[in-house]
Amino acid sequence: MTNRRALLLLILLGTLARLCFAWGLGLGIDESYMITAGRGAFRLGYFDHPLVSWWLSHGIAVLTGSEAPLVVRLPFIALCALSSWLMARIGATIATERAGLWAALAFNLSPLFGITSGSWVLPDGPLIAALLTATLCLLHALPSRAGWGWWLGAGAAIGLAMLSKYTAVLAVAGFGVYLLTEPTHRRWLLRPQPYVAGLLAALVFSPVIIWNAQNGWASLAFQGGRAVAAKFHPFGPLVVFAGEAAFLAPWIWAGLILTFWQGLRQRAQWRVWLLCCLAAPPIVLFAVVALWSPQVLFHWAAPGYLMLFPLLGIWLDRQSWAPRAARINVAVLVVAMALVVAVLRLPGLPIPPASLLQARDWTALGPALRGYGLPIAASSWSATGKVGIGLGPDVPVYCLNPDAREFRFSTTPPHSGDILIVAPQRTLAQMQKAYGWGLFSRIDEMPPVQVDGADIAIFIGRDLKGWP
């Protein structure tokens, strides 16, 4: 089988696996939140992340008239297929088609890239595709004499990457370091192409700036505040690296780190040095931030590791044990995905009901709550998303919490009357302490609603005095 046919087979099988997984798995907390809070008009900006992932999920829902998990995940599954092809092309550009095939295979075998970012409604899928497109354009633009088309393509792709997730700006920083440290291509600093590409990227990103300027810079302030110093955590970087290894698959993470170290010592090969410069900022930055902030999430450094897969592909192509490791990784992933789908789809398995709530859609809420005839709210932004999916797009749901995130901008809640409150794992005493007397004249506890064997607490807040 030729490398190109093998790549096509890899993309087809990977897409099929993701489609099956997307069908078997309900929308997670972040996915439910994005779908529910993203309803209504398309907006220039959103509280948590820029607009691309919100527009993709809401657009496919409007186009098909469905918010089924498989439907809203389709754009992200398609982007993963595109990213696999782009990864193979980058590997072929810097080495051989076989190395590119190995890079694409490792990319698909990594749980972070091949499953979560590759199928879930998250900003990482569009970010990955845009960053890979920009990288491929730069690999063609840098050795050319003029290369206006490649430079403009890189600028547009970087703009789309920043329009997907703010961390894409770290790739711009890495490319700046590359131009300053690579003698062969430093001449581009005296030419207009990089600057025009930068202006194009800024133009593509401008809707986010406009939205933030109109809304008190809420999104940028929220994301920037997550790195605020708390206290010194000497082992924070080690915890972050361990989490990243688990998300990427330990053997893949080890290979990425090894090839990263080797690449840093091979500055004479400009393509290798470019990928290392693009990879370094996210990997180093979030490890350093972990020294003082416990809020660093393990997937934040994903754009950095992404750039190392082409180098990993070159290395794996030379290892005799690599095919066996890949087969074992495939078997583990297939078994794990099949078990998850079986647990969620087959009734009667001995799994604690509460552990299933995050991975199932709360459709049982709809018939139970509609009968009250009251406005419906939930006690947190995460619960509001799950409740919104359970009720469907035709029933508005509000977030009864000061930390309402995007719901603060996408919904206009009532300011008087009685409110039906969905508050998972809350007691009447907790609700009275949190909301009684301050927001309501009293709070009554109603019969809970059972969702997949777990009781969801329901309350009615009487005589709303004002929204938090």
C-alpha positions as CSV (number, residue, x, y, z in Angstrom):
1,M,0.0,0.0,0.0
2,T,1.3,3.4,-0.9
3,N,1.8,6.1,1.7
4,R,-1.0,8.2,0.2
5,R,-3.5,5.3,0.3
6,A,-2.4,4.5,3.8
7,L,-3.1,8.2,4.8
8,L,-6.5,8.1,3.2
9,L,-7.3,4.9,5.0
10,L,-6.1,6.4,8.3
11,I,-8.3,9.5,7.8
12,L,-11.3,7.4,6.9
13,L,-11.0,4.9,9.8
14,G,-10.3,7.7,12.3
15,T,-13.3,9.7,11.1
16,L,-15.5,6.6,11.4
17,A,-14.3,5.9,14.9
18,R,-15.0,9.5,15.9
19,L,-18.4,9.4,14.4
20,C,-19.3,6.3,16.4
21,F,-17.9,7.9,19.6
22,A,-19.8,11.1,18.9
23,W,-23.0,9.1,18.5
24,G,-22.5,7.1,21.7
25,L,-21.5,10.0,24.0
26,G,-23.8,12.7,25.3
27,L,-22.7,16.3,25.3
28,G,-20.2,17.0,28.1
29,I,-20.4,20.0,30.4
30,D,-18.4,22.4,28.3
31,E,-20.1,21.2,25.1
32,S,-23.6,21.7,26.6
33,Y,-22.6,25.1,27.8
34,M,-21.4,26.2,24.4
35,I,-24.5,24.9,22.6
36,T,-26.9,26.4,25.1
37,A,-25.2,29.7,25.6
38,G,-24.5,30.0,21.9
39,R,-28.1,30.0,20.8
40,G,-29.7,33.0,19.2
41,A,-27.9,35.4,16.9
42,F,-24.4,34.9,15.7
43,R,-22.2,37.3,17.8
44,L,-18.8,38.9,17.2
45,G,-17.5,37.7,20.5
46,Y,-18.2,35.4,23.4
47,F,-17.1,35.4,27.0
48,D,-14.9,32.3,27.2
49,H,-13.4,32.0,23.8
50,P,-13.4,33.7,20.4
51,L,-16.2,33.0,17.9
52,V,-15.1,30.2,15.5
53,S,-16.2,27.1,17.6
54,W,-19.4,28.9,18.7
55,W,-20.3,29.7,15.1
56,L,-19.5,26.2,13.9
57,S,-21.7,24.5,16.5
58,H,-24.6,27.0,16.3
59,G,-24.3,27.1,12.5
60,I,-24.7,23.3,12.1
61,A,-27.6,23.3,14.6
62,V,-29.4,26.0,12.6
63,L,-28.7,24.4,9.3
64,T,-29.9,21.0,10.3
65,G,-32.5,22.0,12.9
66,S,-30.9,19.6,15.4
67,E,-28.7,19.8,18.5
68,A,-28.0,16.1,18.7
69,P,-24.5,15.3,19.9
70,L,-23.5,13.7,16.6
71,V,-24.8,16.7,14.5
72,V,-23.2,19.5,16.5
73,R,-19.9,17.6,16.5
74,L,-19.7,17.0,12.8
75,P,-17.8,20.2,11.9
76,F,-15.1,19.3,14.5
77,I,-14.8,15.8,13.2
78,A,-14.4,17.2,9.7
79,L,-11.7,19.5,10.9
80,C,-9.8,16.6,12.5
81,A,-9.8,14.9,9.2
82,L,-8.4,18.0,7.6
83,S,-5.8,18.4,10.4
84,S,-4.6,14.8,9.8
85,W,-4.0,15.6,6.1
86,L,-2.2,18.8,7.0
87,M,0.0,17.1,9.5
88,A,1.0,14.5,6.9
89,R,1.8,17.3,4.4
90,I,4.0,19.1,6.9
91,G,5.8,15.9,7.6
92,A,6.3,15.2,3.9
93,T,7.5,18.8,3.4
94,I,10.2,18.6,6.0
95,A,11.2,15.0,5.4
96,T,9.4,12.2,3.5
97,E,5.8,11.1,2.9
98,R,6.4,8.1,5.1
99,A,7.5,10.4,7.9
100,G,4.4,12.5,7.3
101,L,2.2,9.4,7.6
102,W,3.8,8.5,10.9
103,A,3.2,12.1,12.1
104,A,-0.5,11.8,11.2
105,L,-0.8,8.4,12.8
106,A,0.7,9.6,16.1
107,F,-1.6,12.6,15.9
108,N,-4.7,10.4,15.6
109,L,-3.5,8.0,18.3
110,S,-3.1,10.8,20.9
111,P,-6.3,11.0,23.0
112,L,-6.0,14.8,23.3
113,F,-5.8,15.4,19.5
114,G,-7.5,12.3,18.1
115,I,-10.5,12.1,20.4
116,T,-11.3,15.2,22.5
117,S,-10.0,18.0,20.2
118,G,-10.9,15.8,17.2
119,S,-14.6,15.4,17.9
120,W,-15.9,17.4,20.8
121,V,-17.5,20.9,20.6
122,L,-14.4,22.8,21.8
123,P,-12.3,25.6,20.4
124,D,-9.2,23.3,20.1
125,G,-10.3,21.6,16.9
126,P,-10.5,24.8,14.8
127,L,-7.3,26.1,16.5
128,I,-5.4,23.0,15.5
129,A,-6.5,23.1,11.8
130,A,-5.7,26.8,11.5
131,L,-2.2,26.5,13.2
132,L,-1.3,23.5,10.9
133,T,-2.4,25.5,7.9
134,A,-0.3,28.5,8.9
135,T,2.7,26.3,9.5
136,L,2.4,24.6,6.1
137,C,2.1,28.1,4.5
138,L,5.2,29.3,6.3
139,L,7.2,26.3,5.3
140,H,6.6,27.3,1.7
141,A,6.8,31.0,2.1
142,L,10.2,31.2,3.9
143,P,12.4,29.7,1.1
144,S,10.6,31.6,-1.7
145,R,11.8,34.9,-3.1
146,A,8.4,36.7,-2.9
147,G,5.8,34.2,-1.8
148,W,2.9,36.7,-1.4
149,G,0.3,33.9,-1.7
150,W,1.9,31.8,1.0
151,W,2.5,34.8,3.3
152,L,-1.2,35.9,2.9
153,G,-2.3,32.3,3.5
154,A,-0.2,32.2,6.7
155,G,-1.7,35.5,7.9
156,A,-5.2,34.5,7.3
157,A,-4.7,31.1,9.0
158,I,-3.1,32.8,12.1
159,G,-6.0,35.1,12.2
160,L,-8.4,32.2,12.2
161,A,-6.3,30.5,14.9
162,M,-6.6,33.5,17.1
163,L,-10.3,33.7,16.2
164,S,-10.5,30.1,17.6
165,K,-8.5,30.5,20.8
166,Y,-6.4,33.2,22.4
167,T,-3.4,31.0,22.9
168,A,-2.7,31.1,19.1
169,V,-0.9,34.3,19.8
170,L,1.9,32.3,21.2
171,A,2.6,30.9,17.8
172,V,3.1,34.4,16.5
173,A,5.7,35.0,19.3
174,G,7.4,31.8,18.4
175,F,7.7,32.8,14.8
176,G,9.1,36.1,15.8
177,V,11.8,34.3,17.7
178,Y,12.5,32.2,14.6
179,L,13.0,35.2,12.4
180,L,15.3,36.8,14.9
181,T,17.5,33.7,15.4
182,E,17.6,32.2,11.9
183,P,20.2,34.0,9.7
184,T,19.0,32.6,6.4
185,H,15.5,34.0,6.8
186,R,16.2,37.1,8.9
187,R,16.1,39.0,5.6
188,W,12.3,38.8,5.8
189,L,12.3,41.3,8.6
190,L,13.3,43.9,6.0
191,R,10.5,42.9,3.6
192,P,6.8,43.8,3.6
193,Q,5.4,40.2,3.4
194,P,5.5,39.3,7.1
195,Y,4.0,42.6,8.2
196,V,1.2,42.5,5.6
197,A,0.5,38.9,6.8
198,G,0.4,40.2,10.4
199,L,-2.0,43.0,9.4
200,L,-4.3,40.4,7.7
201,A,-4.2,38.3,10.9
202,A,-5.2,41.3,13.0
203,L,-8.0,42.1,10.6
204,V,-9.4,38.6,10.8
205,F,-9.1,38.8,14.6
206,S,-10.7,42.2,14.8
207,P,-14.3,41.0,15.6
208,V,-13.0,39.8,19.0
209,I,-11.4,43.2,19.7
210,I,-14.7,45.0,18.8
211,W,-16.8,42.7,21.0
212,N,-14.4,43.1,24.0
213,A,-14.3,46.8,23.6
214,Q,-18.1,46.9,23.7
215,N,-18.3,44.7,26.7
216,G,-15.6,46.0,29.1
217,W,-12.9,43.7,27.8
218,A,-14.7,40.9,29.7
219,S,-13.3,37.9,27.7
220,L,-9.7,39.0,27.7
221,A,-9.8,39.9,31.4
222,F,-11.3,36.5,32.3
223,Q,-8.7,34.5,30.4
224,G,-5.8,36.7,31.6
225,G,-7.0,36.4,35.2
226,R,-6.6,32.6,35.1
227,A,-2.8,33.1,35.3
228,V,-2.9,35.4,38.4
229,A,-0.4,34.4,41.1
230,A,-1.9,32.5,44.0
231,K,1.0,30.9,45.9
232,F,4.2,29.1,45.1
233,H,3.9,25.6,43.8
234,P,7.4,24.1,43.3
235,F,6.0,20.9,41.9
236,G,3.5,22.6,39.6
237,P,5.4,22.1,36.4
238,L,5.9,18.4,37.1
239,V,2.2,18.0,37.7
240,V,1.5,19.8,34.4
241,F,4.0,17.7,32.5
242,A,2.5,14.5,34.0
243,G,-1.0,15.6,33.0
244,E,0.1,16.5,29.5
245,A,1.7,13.0,29.2
246,A,-1.5,11.4,30.2
247,F,-3.6,13.4,27.8
248,L,-1.2,12.8,24.9
249,A,-0.4,9.1,25.7
250,P,2.8,8.7,27.7
251,W,4.8,7.1,24.9
252,I,3.8,9.8,22.4
253,W,4.6,12.5,25.0
254,A,8.0,11.0,25.7
255,G,8.8,10.9,21.9
256,L,7.7,14.5,21.5
257,I,9.9,15.7,24.3
258,L,12.8,13.7,23.0
259,T,12.5,15.1,19.4
260,F,12.0,18.6,20.8
261,W,15.3,18.3,22.7
262,Q,17.0,16.9,19.6
263,G,15.5,19.7,17.4
264,L,16.8,22.4,19.8
265,R,20.3,21.1,19.1
266,Q,19.8,21.1,15.3
267,R,19.5,24.8,14.5
268,A,21.3,24.2,11.2
269,Q,18.1,22.6,9.8
270,W,15.8,25.6,9.5
271,R,12.6,23.6,9.1
272,V,13.3,21.7,12.3
273,W,14.2,25.0,14.1
274,L,11.0,26.6,12.9
275,L,8.9,23.9,14.4
276,C,10.8,24.1,17.7
277,C,10.4,27.8,17.9
278,L,6.6,27.5,17.3
279,A,6.4,24.7,19.9
280,A,8.4,26.3,22.7
281,P,6.2,29.2,23.9
282,P,3.1,27.2,25.0
283,I,5.1,24.3,26.4
284,V,7.4,26.5,28.4
285,L,5.0,29.2,29.4
286,F,2.3,27.1,31.0
287,A,4.9,25.0,32.8
288,V,6.3,28.3,34.3
289,V,2.8,29.6,35.1
290,A,2.2,26.4,37.0
291,L,4.8,27.5,39.6
292,W,2.3,30.1,41.0
293,S,-1.1,29.2,39.5
294,P,-3.0,25.9,40.2
295,Q,-5.5,26.7,37.4
296,V,-3.3,25.6,34.5
297,L,-5.2,23.0,32.5
298,F,-3.2,20.2,30.9
299,H,-4.5,20.9,27.3
300,W,-3.4,24.5,27.3
301,A,0.0,23.6,25.9
302,A,-1.5,21.5,23.1
303,P,-0.6,24.0,20.4
304,G,3.1,23.6,21.3
305,Y,3.1,19.8,21.2
306,L,1.2,19.9,18.0
307,M,4.2,21.4,16.2
308,L,6.4,18.5,17.3
309,F,4.4,15.7,15.7
310,P,6.2,16.1,12.3
311,L,9.5,15.7,14.1
312,L,8.1,12.7,16.0
313,G,7.1,11.2,12.6
314,I,10.6,11.4,11.3
315,W,11.9,9.7,14.5
316,L,9.2,7.0,14.6
317,D,9.9,6.1,10.9
318,R,13.4,5.0,12.1
319,Q,12.2,2.9,15.1
320,S,11.7,-0.9,14.5
321,W,9.4,-1.1,17.6
322,A,7.1,1.8,16.4
323,P,4.6,-0.4,14.5
324,R,4.0,-2.6,17.5
325,A,3.6,0.4,19.8
326,A,1.1,1.9,17.4
327,R,-0.9,-1.3,17.2
328,I,-1.1,-1.5,21.0
329,N,-2.2,2.1,21.2
330,V,-4.9,1.5,18.6
331,A,-6.2,-1.5,20.6
332,V,-6.2,0.4,23.9
333,L,-8.1,3.3,22.3
334,V,-10.7,1.1,20.6
335,V,-11.4,-0.9,23.7
336,A,-11.6,2.3,25.9
337,M,-14.0,4.0,23.4
338,A,-16.1,0.9,23.1
339,L,-16.4,0.6,26.9
340,V,-17.4,4.2,27.3
341,V,-20.1,3.8,24.6
342,A,-21.3,0.5,26.1
343,V,-21.6,2.1,29.6
344,L,-23.7,5.0,28.2
345,R,-25.8,3.0,25.8
346,L,-26.4,-0.3,27.6
347,P,-28.9,-0.3,30.5
348,G,-28.3,-2.1,33.8
349,L,-24.5,-1.8,34.1
350,P,-23.3,-1.4,37.7
351,I,-22.2,2.2,37.3
352,P,-23.0,4.9,39.9
353,P,-25.7,7.1,38.3
354,A,-24.1,10.4,39.4
355,S,-21.0,9.5,37.4
356,L,-23.0,9.3,34.2
357,L,-24.7,12.7,34.4
358,Q,-21.8,14.6,32.8
359,A,-21.7,12.3,29.7
360,R,-25.5,12.0,29.1
361,D,-28.0,14.6,28.0
362,W,-30.7,15.4,30.6
363,T,-33.6,14.9,28.3
364,A,-35.8,13.7,31.2
365,L,-35.9,17.2,32.5
366,G,-38.0,18.5,29.7
367,P,-41.4,16.8,30.4
368,A,-40.9,17.2,34.2
369,L,-40.1,21.0,34.2
370,R,-42.4,22.2,31.5
371,G,-45.4,21.4,33.6
372,Y,-44.6,24.1,36.2
373,G,-45.1,26.9,33.6
374,L,-42.4,29.0,35.3
375,P,-39.1,30.6,34.0
376,I,-36.3,28.0,34.5
377,A,-32.9,28.7,35.9
378,A,-29.9,26.6,37.1
379,S,-27.5,27.2,40.0
380,S,-24.3,27.4,37.9
381,W,-23.1,28.0,34.4
382,S,-22.3,24.3,34.0
383,A,-25.7,23.1,35.2
384,T,-27.4,25.7,33.0
385,G,-25.7,24.2,29.9
386,K,-26.9,20.7,30.8
387,V,-30.4,21.9,31.6
388,G,-30.5,23.8,28.3
389,I,-29.7,20.7,26.3
390,G,-32.3,18.7,28.3
391,L,-35.0,21.3,27.7
392,G,-34.2,21.9,24.0
393,P,-33.7,25.1,22.0
394,D,-37.3,26.3,22.3
395,V,-37.2,26.8,26.2
396,P,-34.9,29.6,27.5
397,V,-32.9,28.8,30.6
398,Y,-31.1,31.3,32.8
399,C,-28.1,31.1,35.1
400,L,-28.8,32.0,38.7
401,N,-25.2,32.6,39.6
402,P,-22.9,35.7,39.6
403,D,-20.4,33.6,37.6
404,A,-22.8,33.2,34.6
405,R,-20.1,33.5,32.0
406,E,-21.6,33.7,28.5
407,F,-25.1,33.5,29.8
408,R,-24.6,37.0,31.2
409,F,-24.4,38.2,27.6
410,S,-26.7,35.8,25.7
411,T,-29.8,35.8,27.9
412,T,-32.0,38.5,29.5
413,P,-33.5,36.9,32.6
414,P,-36.7,38.0,34.3
415,H,-36.4,40.3,37.3
416,S,-39.6,39.5,39.2
417,G,-42.0,36.6,39.9
418,D,-41.3,32.9,40.7
419,I,-38.4,31.0,39.3
420,L,-38.0,27.3,38.9
421,I,-34.4,26.4,39.9
422,V,-32.5,23.3,38.9
423,A,-29.7,22.8,41.4
424,P,-27.9,19.4,41.2
425,Q,-26.4,18.2,44.5
426,R,-27.9,21.1,46.4
427,T,-30.0,20.9,49.6
428,L,-32.7,23.3,50.7
429,A,-30.5,24.6,53.5
430,Q,-27.7,25.4,50.9
431,M,-30.2,27.1,48.6
432,Q,-31.6,29.2,51.4
433,K,-28.1,30.2,52.5
434,A,-27.1,31.1,48.9
435,Y,-30.3,32.8,47.6
436,G,-32.9,33.0,50.4
437,W,-33.8,36.5,51.7
438,G,-31.3,38.1,49.3
439,L,-32.9,37.2,46.0
440,F,-36.2,35.6,47.0
441,S,-38.8,36.0,49.7
442,R,-38.6,32.2,50.3
443,I,-37.4,29.0,48.6
444,D,-39.5,25.9,48.4
445,E,-38.2,22.4,47.6
446,M,-40.0,20.4,45.0
447,P,-39.9,16.7,44.1
448,P,-36.6,15.8,42.4
449,V,-36.4,14.7,38.8
450,Q,-34.6,11.5,38.1
451,V,-32.1,11.5,35.3
452,D,-30.5,8.2,34.5
453,G,-31.0,7.0,38.1
454,A,-29.7,10.1,39.8
455,D,-31.9,12.6,41.5
456,I,-31.7,16.3,40.3
457,A,-32.9,18.7,43.0
458,I,-35.6,21.2,42.0
459,F,-36.6,24.3,43.9
460,I,-38.9,27.3,43.4
461,G,-37.7,30.7,44.3
462,R,-40.7,32.8,45.3
463,D,-41.0,36.6,44.5
464,L,-37.7,37.3,42.8
465,K,-36.2,40.6,44.0
466,G,-33.5,41.0,41.5
467,W,-31.0,38.9,39.5
468,P,-27.5,38.3,40.9
